[in-house]
Amino acid sequence: MKPKNKKENTFSGTDESHNSRNATKRKRKSLSELDSSLQNTKLTWDMDPKRKSQIYEDCGINELEEDSRDAFPEPTPKILMAISSNPPGAPKATARYTESDDSNEAPHLHPWIKNPTPHRPLNEENENPLKKRRKVCEDRGRNELFVKLSDEIILNIFTWLPKCMLVKCARVCKRWKGLCFDESLWKRLDMASKVLKPGVLGRILNRGVRVLRLAKAEVNSPLFINKPVDFPDLGLTRVQYLDLSMTVVSEAGLEELLGRCKSLRKLSLEHCALNDKICGYISENKLLEVLNLSMCQGITKDGLKAIGRQCQRLEALNIAWIQPSKEVVDTVVTSLTRGLLKLNFSGCRELLSDENVLQLVTTCPHLRELDLSDSTFLSPAAVECVADNLRGLEYVAFSRCYQIPPNTFVCLNHLVTLLALDVFGMMKESSLENLRESMSQIEINKYHFSSIARPTTGIRRTSVWGLRVRDQVVA
């Protein structure tokens, strides 16, 4: 009985496994039918709630909770995947249509193009915008009378405009730009007390300025931005009268400026810092006539020697209060040009002696104006030396030369050409009146400040060395 029972148990286990395999086959068949039906029908995610748990168990998955569904993106349907993998091609060129077409329907276009703009051929009403703009400018030119004027008449009109207005007018058109930057409009310029940014002074000089006033101005380096390296002569300026009195500029800036100035006739560097290189550039101006170096620093005997040797046309020189050394004083009295007419060598204190005055009047016998003020070591011999050697003297100053007695100046009476004598700070009022009586034909103590080689004197600030620098004013 036991074996039989064992056999029966074996067959019973076999039937159970066979039944389970059949059930699995049926489920797979149902799933395959479901898959085939999904290919021809719209895919939905709803199913029978009774079979939902059984299908999930057969697939080995669990149902998501409501909160975790938003964390995963929706699956892409097969139709959208097919479209994204094979995007549509570029739209084909369509036939153009004109206004003569009877139908108002647009040609075949791509589905996503809406409200297409029809193509119209260019004609008189719909022409090229550039040609249309050019045509408008030509029409305006025919109607503007200013365009018909010649360049000479326009330049005559521009002469009455200030320089700041000329710069603005240069932005109108190419013709106006060429006329506004014409050299005839930039011959003279006053930039006193201005602050010039780097490169501004170079652009001004390149416009052909002849007379330039930069007194008390601030000039920032570099002065010239574009330097001609291969052809340095092309960068030379045309300025002839240059006033740099008390200008704030570095030694490198002065070297850059004076290195391009070879046609200077009159130059003022009052209260500027100099060196031998700058003095060498000054000496290269063969036509230099007037030079003002009063209160300058850094002047050496080599620099003064170069100026005196090469500037043979120099007529007026002001080297007052340059704090010279004994070597500089000896160089000045021996190396100046023989044709010098005006000299201001005041402020030497105890460095200038009677022997130096004798050498000076021998070297420059044609002096007409001489200022030796504030030379405390001069004696009456210096006054007699001047009276005996300078026959054409018109003005002389011995102010604050305390070792010269008042009655010594009477020897100057025999100078027929002498017009003025300055002896400030040397005598009392009573002695001064006696001197005036004895020298009745000579004006005494008329000029408080020397005007030798200075660009401006008195209250006149609109000109340098008698040349106008400011624009004309319309009354």
GUKOL-822471 format. One record per residue (C-alpha): x, y, z; residue in one letter. Coordinates in steps of 0.25 Angstrom, whole numbers, padded with zeros to 4 digits, always signed. Layout:
BEGIN
XYZa/...
END
This chain:
BEGIN
+0000+0000+0000m/+0011+0010+0003k/+0017+0008-0011p/+0004+0011-0017k/+0002+0023-0009n/+0015+0028-0013k/+0012+0026-0027k/-0001+0033-0026e/+0006+0045-0019n/+0016+0045-0031t/+0005+0046-0041f/-0003+0056-0034s/+0010+0065-0033g/+0012+0063-0048t/-0002+0068-0051d/-0001+0080-0042e/+0012+0084-0050s/+0005+0082-0063h/-0007+0090-0059n/+0002+0102-0055s/+0010+0101-0068r/-0003+0102-0076n/-0008+0114-0067a/+0005+0121-0070t/+0004+0118-0085k/-0010+0124-0085r/-0006+0136-0078k/+0005+0139-0088r/-0004+0137-0099k/-0014+0147-0093s/-0002+0157-0091l/+0002+0155-0106s/-0012+0157-0110e/-0012+0170-0102l/+0001+0174-0108d/-0004+0172-0122s/-0017+0179-0119s/-0009+0191-0114l/-0001+0193-0127q/-0014+0196-0134n/-0022+0203-0123t/-0019+0215-0115k/-0010+0212-0103l/-0017+0214-0089t/-0012+0211-0075w/-0025+0207-0069d/-0028+0192-0067m/-0038+0184-0060d/-0036+0186-0045p/-0039+0171-0042k/-0027+0166-0051r/-0018+0178-0048k/-0012+0171-0036s/-0011+0158-0042q/-0003+0163-0055i/+0006+0171-0046y/+0010+0159-0038e/+0012+0151-0051d/+0021+0162-0056c/+0029+0163-0043g/+0026+0178-0041i/+0018+0186-0030n/+0009+0198-0032e/+0015+0212-0030l/+0009+0221-0019e/+0002+0233-0023e/+0013+0242-0017d/+0024+0236-0025s/+0017+0236-0039r/+0021+0251-0041d/+0036+0247-0039a/+0037+0240-0053f/+0034+0245-0067p/+0023+0239-0075e/+0027+0229-0085p/+0028+0234-0099t/+0018+0227-0108p/+0023+0220-0120k/+0017+0229-0130i/+0025+0241-0124l/+0037+0233-0124m/+0036+0230-0138a/+0034+0245-0142i/+0046+0249-0134s/+0055+0239-0140s/+0051+0243-0154n/+0049+0258-0154p/+0043+0264-0166p/+0052+0270-0177g/+0054+0284-0181a/+0042+0291-0188p/+0043+0290-0203k/+0044+0303-0212a/+0031+0308-0216t/+0027+0315-0228a/+0026+0330-0227r/+0014+0337-0231y/+0012+0352-0235t/+0000+0361-0234e/-0005+0357-0248s/-0009+0343-0242d/-0024+0342-0241d/-0025+0333-0229s/-0022+0339-0215n/-0018+0325-0210e/-0003+0324-0205a/+0005+0314-0212p/+0008+0300-0205h/+0016+0303-0192l/+0021+0295-0181h/+0009+0292-0171p/+0016+0300-0159w/+0018+0313-0167i/+0006+0322-0165k/+0003+0335-0172n/+0014+0335-0182p/+0019+0348-0188t/+0018+0348-0203p/+0030+0351-0211h/+0029+0364-0219r/+0039+0368-0230p/+0047+0381-0229l/+0040+0393-0236n/+0039+0408-0234e/+0030+0406-0222e/+0038+0395-0215n/+0052+0398-0219e/+0065+0395-0211n/+0066+0402-0198p/+0081+0406-0201l/+0077+0412-0214k/+0065+0419-0209k/+0074+0426-0198r/+0084+0430-0208r/+0073+0436-0216k/+0068+0444-0205v/+0081+0449-0202c/+0083+0454-0216e/+0070+0460-0216d/+0073+0468-0203r/+0087+0472-0209g/+0079+0478-0221r/+0071+0487-0212n/+0082+0491-0202e/+0089+0504-0206l/+0100+0502-0197f/+0105+0490-0205v/+0106+0499-0217k/+0116+0508-0210l/+0131+0507-0214s/+0141+0502-0203d/+0147+0516-0202e/+0134+0523-0198i/+0131+0512-0188i/+0145+0513-0182l/+0143+0528-0181n/+0130+0525-0173i/+0137+0515-0164f/+0148+0526-0160t/+0137+0532-0152w/+0134+0519-0144l/+0142+0516-0131p/+0150+0503-0131k/+0141+0495-0123c/+0130+0498-0133m/+0139+0494-0144l/+0141+0480-0138v/+0126+0478-0137k/+0124+0483-0152c/+0135+0472-0156a/+0125+0461-0153r/+0114+0466-0163v/+0120+0459-0175c/+0134+0456-0182k/+0134+0470-0189r/+0132+0478-0177w/+0142+0469-0169k/+0153+0473-0180g/+0149+0487-0179l/+0148+0488-0164c/+0162+0482-0163f/+0168+0491-0173d/+0182+0498-0169e/+0177+0512-0172s/+0167+0510-0160l/+0177+0505-0150w/+0189+0515-0152k/+0187+0520-0137r/+0181+0514-0125l/+0180+0517-0110d/+0180+0505-0101m/+0184+0513-0088a/+0180+0507-0075s/+0174+0495-0082k/+0176+0480-0078v/+0181+0472-0090l/+0179+0457-0090k/+0189+0448-0096p/+0190+0449-0111g/+0182+0462-0112v/+0194+0472-0114l/+0199+0463-0125g/+0186+0463-0133r/+0186+0479-0131i/+0200+0480-0136l/+0197+0471-0148n/+0187+0481-0153r/+0197+0491-0157g/+0197+0500-0145v/+0207+0512-0146r/+0204+0520-0133v/+0201+0512-0121l/+0199+0517-0106r/+0199+0506-0095l/+0202+0515-0083a/+0198+0509-0070k/+0193+0497-0077a/+0194+0482-0073e/+0199+0473-0084v/+0199+0458-0081n/+0208+0448-0088s/+0209+0443-0098p/+0207+0455-0107l/+0208+0447-0120f/+0201+0434-0121i/+0204+0430-0135n/+0219+0431-0137k/+0225+0430-0151p/+0237+0421-0148v/+0242+0418-0162d/+0241+0433-0167f/+0243+0442-0155p/+0244+0455-0163d/+0229+0453-0167l/+0226+0455-0152g/+0231+0469-0151l/+0222+0480-0147t/+0220+0494-0153r/+0219+0502-0141v/+0227+0514-0141q/+0223+0522-0128y/+0221+0513-0116l/+0218+0518-0102d/+0220+0508-0091l/+0221+0517-0079s/+0218+0510-0066m/+0212+0498-0073t/+0211+0485-0065v/+0219+0475-0074v/+0229+0465-0071s/+0243+0465-0077e/+0240+0453-0086a/+0228+0461-0091g/+0237+0473-0094l/+0247+0464-0101e/+0235+0457-0109e/+0230+0471-0113l/+0243+0479-0116l/+0249+0467-0123g/+0238+0470-0134r/+0240+0485-0134c/+0250+0489-0144k/+0244+0502-0149s/+0243+0510-0136l/+0245+0525-0137r/+0240+0529-0123k/+0240+0519-0111l/+0236+0521-0096s/+0239+0510-0086l/+0238+0519-0073e/+0238+0511-0060h/+0240+0497-0067c/+0249+0486-0064a/+0260+0484-0075l/+0272+0475-0077n/+0283+0475-0087d/+0275+0467-0097k/+0264+0477-0097i/+0274+0488-0099c/+0280+0480-0111g/+0267+0480-0117y/+0265+0495-0115i/+0279+0497-0122s/+0274+0490-0135e/+0264+0501-0138n/+0274+0510-0147k/+0263+0521-0148l/+0261+0523-0133l/+0261+0538-0130e/+0254+0539-0116v/+0257+0529-0105l/+0251+0530-0091n/+0257+0521-0080l/+0254+0529-0068s/+0253+0521-0055m/+0256+0508-0062c/+0263+0496-0055q/+0273+0487-0059g/+0281+0496-0069i/+0296+0492-0070t/+0307+0499-0077k/+0307+0488-0088d/+0293+0492-0091g/+0295+0507-0091l/+0308+0505-0100k/+0300+0497-0110a/+0289+0508-0111i/+0299+0519-0112g/+0308+0512-0123r/+0296+0507-0132q/+0286+0518-0130c/+0293+0529-0138q/+0280+0537-0140r/+0277+0538-0126l/+0273+0553-0122e/+0266+0552-0109a/+0270+0543-0097l/+0264+0542-0083n/+0272+0533-0073i/+0268+0540-0061a/+0267+0533-0047w/+0272+0519-0053i/+0280+0517-0040q/+0293+0516-0048p/+0306+0510-0044s/+0319+0518-0046k/+0322+0509-0058e/+0309+0513-0064v/+0312+0528-0062v/+0325+0527-0068d/+0319+0519-0080t/+0308+0530-0082v/+0317+0542-0083v/+0327+0535-0093t/+0318+0526-0102s/+0306+0535-0106l/+0304+0539-0120t/+0310+0553-0124r/+0297+0558-0130g/+0289+0557-0117l/+0281+0569-0115l/+0274+0567-0102k/+0278+0559-0090l/+0272+0557-0076n/+0283+0550-0067f/+0277+0555-0053s/+0277+0547-0040g/+0292+0542-0040c/+0294+0547-0026r/+0308+0547-0023e/+0313+0538-0035l/+0313+0550-0045l/+0326+0558-0044s/+0331+0571-0050d/+0340+0562-0059e/+0328+0554-0064n/+0321+0567-0068v/+0334+0572-0076l/+0334+0558-0083q/+0319+0559-0086l/+0319+0573-0092v/+0331+0569-0101t/+0324+0556-0106t/+0311+0564-0109c/+0315+0578-0112p/+0301+0581-0119h/+0292+0579-0107l/+0281+0589-0106r/+0274+0584-0093e/+0282+0578-0082l/+0276+0573-0068d/+0287+0570-0057l/+0278+0572-0045s/+0280+0564-0032d/+0295+0563-0034s/+0300+0567-0021t/+0315+0566-0024f/+0315+0577-0035l/+0323+0589-0032s/+0323+0603-0039p/+0333+0597-0049a/+0322+0589-0055a/+0314+0601-0058v/+0325+0608-0064e/+0329+0596-0073c/+0314+0596-0078v/+0315+0611-0081a/+0328+0610-0089d/+0325+0598-0097n/+0310+0598-0100l/+0308+0610-0109r/+0294+0606-0114g/+0288+0603-0100l/+0274+0607-0098e/+0270+0600-0085y/+0278+0595-0073v/+0274+0590-0060a/+0283+0589-0047f/+0272+0587-0037s/+0276+0582-0023r/+0291+0583-0027c/+0294+0589-0013y/+0309+0591-0015q/+0307+0601-0025i/+0305+0616-0020p/+0294+0625-0026p/+0304+0635-0031n/+0311+0624-0040t/+0299+0624-0050f/+0302+0638-0054v/+0312+0633-0064c/+0301+0627-0072l/+0297+0641-0077n/+0306+0641-0089h/+0299+0629-0095l/+0290+0637-0105v/+0281+0624-0108t/+0278+0621-0093l/+0263+0623-0090l/+0261+0616-0077a/+0268+0612-0064l/+0263+0603-0053d/+0269+0603-0039v/+0259+0598-0030f/+0262+0596-0015g/+0275+0603-0016m/+0273+0617-0010m/+0263+0626-0002k/+0253+0635-0009e/+0261+0647-0007s/+0273+0641-0014s/+0264+0636-0025l/+0259+0650-0027e/+0273+0656-0028n/+0277+0645-0038l/+0264+0648-0047r/+0269+0663-0047e/+0283+0659-0051s/+0277+0650-0062m/+0265+0657-0067s/+0265+0651-0081q/+0265+0637-0075i/+0252+0630-0069e/+0256+0624-0055i/+0249+0612-0049n/+0238+0611-0060k/+0237+0596-0062y/+0235+0587-0049h/+0237+0574-0057f/+0246+0571-0069s/+0239+0568-0082s/+0251+0562-0089i/+0247+0550-0098a/+0234+0549-0090r/+0222+0545-0099p/+0212+0553-0091t/+0213+0566-0084t/+0204+0574-0075g/+0189+0570-0076i/+0189+0566-0091r/+0186+0551-0091r/+0180+0549-0105t/+0194+0550-0112s/+0208+0544-0111v/+0220+0553-0116w/+0209+0562-0122g/+0202+0551-0130l/+0188+0548-0128r/+0184+0534-0123v/+0169+0535-0120r/+0158+0534-0130d/+0151+0546-0136q/+0139+0551-0129v/+0127+0555-0137v/+0121+0568-0132a/
END
